[in-house]
Amino acid sequence: MLLLATGFMSDSASLPFVFSNLTNIISADFFGILFWGYFSSMWAMFLRLVGR
């Protein structure tokens, strides 16, 4: 169970970065989303998920 929780936490912590996983890269490329556009829409969710 700890391994699963660690995986969810690492996925959440890498959320604002478009290059963090293959799904983000493919989705951003398909929709033409640049790094700063993606980051600017995800930073608030990132802070909420990591507990700040």
MOTA-V866525 format. One record per pair of residues at least 24 apart in sequence whose C-alpha atoms are under 6 Angstrom apart, sorted by the first residue. I is the first residue (numbers start at 0). J is the second residue. D is the distance in Angstrom with one decimal. If there is no record, write none. Layout:
# MOTA-V866525
i->{I I}
j->{J J}
d->{D D}
This chain:
# MOTA-V866525
i->{15 15}
j->{41 42}
d->{4.9 5.6}
